[in-house]
Amino acid sequence: MMSFPWEIENYLETHNNRLHIDGLSAVDLGAEHGTPLFVFSERRIRRNIDRIRRAEKLIECRLKLCYAAKAMSTMGILRAVKNAYCDIEVNSGGELWKALEVGFRGDQIIFNGTSKEIWEIEGAVDAEIYAIQVDSPLELALIEETAKRLGKRANISLRLVPEIESATHHGLQTALLTSKFGMMPDEALRSFQQYKDSPHINLAGIHLHIGSQNPSAAAYAEAFEILFVNLHEIYNETGIKLSHINLGGGFPVNYLAGEENEQLFAKDRIEMFAADFDPADAIQNAWLTVKRAVENANASQLLDDITLLLEPGRSIIADAGILLTSVRNTKQRPIARSGNPDHRPQTTDHWLLTDAGFNLTLSMVTYHWYYHLISASRAGEDHNFLYKLAGPLCDGGDVYFDVEGLARLPDHRGLPEDIKLGEVLAMFNCGAYTMAQASQYNGRFLPAIVLINVDGKPELIRRRDRFEDLITNDIY
Ligand SMILES: Cc1ncc(COP(=O)(O)O)c(C=O)c1O
C-alpha cells in the first residue's frame, strides 16, 4: 500500500483509493452534507491538547492551558475543547459570551484584546474571569473604574511587548515594539506601582505572545526569561509576588505535508510553513533555562506556587480541520508564466475552479498561506499532473497561487490527471483562522461543519447557511 506524507495513522488514511477521516469516507461526507464542507476530528483535538499538556509533567509548576478561541469558535468546537478539560482565551465580549454560553466557568477564561469596550470589561469583571489581559495603562484605569462601579475586584495580567523577533509572517508577529500590542515593561512596572493597593484590582500576572506559527522553539526560552526578569523586577520594586505568567500561543503546524520542494517555495517560506517542534519539549527547555536564571538570582521563591499559562490556538485546531471542496468548472489556457518555474512543465494550463475560495480561507490572500490539497476520491493515486486552482469568487485575487507573481505560493498544484467536474478535493490543516474569518462575500453561504466525535460518529455542528441567513440583519 502506498503511503503519503500527509497520511496520519488512525486519522487521515487512504482506503479504497479514497481519503478517510477518522475512518469515514470524505467523499461520502461531502455527498451527504454538500461542499464546501468543513470536517473536524474531536479525537485529533484531544490528541493536540494532550500533546501540549504533556508539558505539565516536564516542568515544576502548574500549567493552565487556554485554547485561543479566535482560531475557531463554532460552538461545537468550543464544546469539544471544554470536554477535553482545556480552558479558554477570548478576544472580545462576543467570544466571552460564547465561552460562557457553552459552559466555561469564569475561572477558566482569560480575555485579550487591544480595544476593549466598557460593556466587554463589565462582562469580564462580572463573570470573575481568571484574568483580563491588559493592553495599556489607560485600559487598566478603565478596568479599575468598572470593577469599582460593580463592587468587584478584577483579576488582571499585563501584556508586555518585549521585542522578540520571530521568523513568521509580519501579520503574525506580535512581540515587537512596532506591533500594536501590549505595553512596554517600564509602563507595566509603573502600573503595578500605581495599582498595588487598589481594592478593585488583583494584580495577578504578566503575559506575552511571541506570534503565531512561530518556527523557533528557542523563542519560548527567550520569552520566559524576559517574563522572569520582569517578574523579579516587579517583586523588587513593588513587593508584588505574581501568581501567574502567560507565555501565549504560537506553536507551529507543518502545513507542507511533505511538499518541501525548494522549486515551489522560497527557503524562508519552507522554514515557516514546515516548522515543527514539540510544544512540551519547547516549554520544558524554557523552564530549565529560567530555572537556572532564578537560581542565579537567588529568587526561587518567586516561582513557588506559580501557574504557567499557555494560550495555543493553531496547534490545537489547525490539523483537526479539513476543508472539502468540489470542482465546479474546468478550462484550459495557454500556459502562463507568472512566478515559480515549475518542476514538471506542461504546455497548457489546466484550470480547476472550486467552490471554496478566500471567503473560507482568507489567509490564502492576506498571508499567502499554503494549504496542502489532494483529491479525496483518488487519494491513493499519483498527484503529478499540474493544475492552476482558483476559487468561486468574482475577484481576480481568489486563486490558490500568488496572483502578484511574487512566488509566495506555488503556481500550480499537483493532482491526479483528468480531474472531473464534481470531484471532491480535500485541503488539510484548515481548522485554524479559516471558518473563524469566513465571510458571505458574493452572497455565498457559509458552509456546514461536521465534527466526527470521539466515538467516530459524524455530528453536524453547523448547518449550511440558507437564503435567509444572507439577509438576517438587513432592514429593508
Ligand atoms: C495573544 C494571543 N494569544 C494566543 C494566540 C494564538 O496563537 P496561535 O493560534 O498561533 O497558537 C494569538 C494569535 O495570534 C494571540 O494574539
The ligand as an SDF file (V2000), in Angstrom:
LIG
                    3D

 16 16  0  0  0  0  0  0  0  0999 V2000
   -2.4860   36.9970   22.4240 C   0  0  0  0  0  0  0  0  0  0  0  0
   -2.5930   35.7720   21.6020 C   0  0  0  0  0  0  0  0  0  0  0  0
   -2.6210   34.5910   22.2150 N   0  0  0  0  0  0  0  0  0  0  0  0
   -2.7500   33.4350   21.5330 C   0  0  0  0  0  0  0  0  0  0  0  0
   -2.8070   33.4380   20.1540 C   0  0  0  0  0  0  0  0  0  0  0  0
   -2.9140   32.1270   19.4600 C   0  0  0  0  0  0  0  0  0  0  0  0
   -1.8340   31.8890   18.6290 O   0  0  0  0  0  0  0  0  0  0  0  0
   -1.7160   30.5120   17.8900 P   0  0  0  0  0  0  0  0  0  0  0  0
   -3.0030   30.2470   17.2250 O   0  0  0  0  0  0  0  0  0  0  0  0
   -0.6030   30.6960   16.9220 O   0  0  0  0  0  0  0  0  0  0  0  0
   -1.3940   29.4820   18.9210 O   0  0  0  0  0  0  0  0  0  0  0  0
   -2.7620   34.6350   19.4590 C   0  0  0  0  0  0  0  0  0  0  0  0
   -2.7890   34.6590   17.9970 C   0  0  0  0  0  0  0  0  0  0  0  0
   -2.0420   35.2950   17.3370 O   0  0  0  0  0  0  0  0  0  0  0  0
   -2.6440   35.8440   20.2040 C   0  0  0  0  0  0  0  0  0  0  0  0
   -2.6050   37.0220   19.5970 O   0  0  0  0  0  0  0  0  0  0  0  0
  1  2  1  0
  2  3  1  0
  2 15  2  0
  3  4  2  0
  4  5  1  0
  5  6  1  0
  5 12  2  0
  6  7  1  0
  7  8  1  0
  8  9  2  0
  8 10  1  0
  8 11  1  0
 12 13  1  0
 12 15  1  0
 13 14  2  0
 15 16  1  0
M  END
$$$$
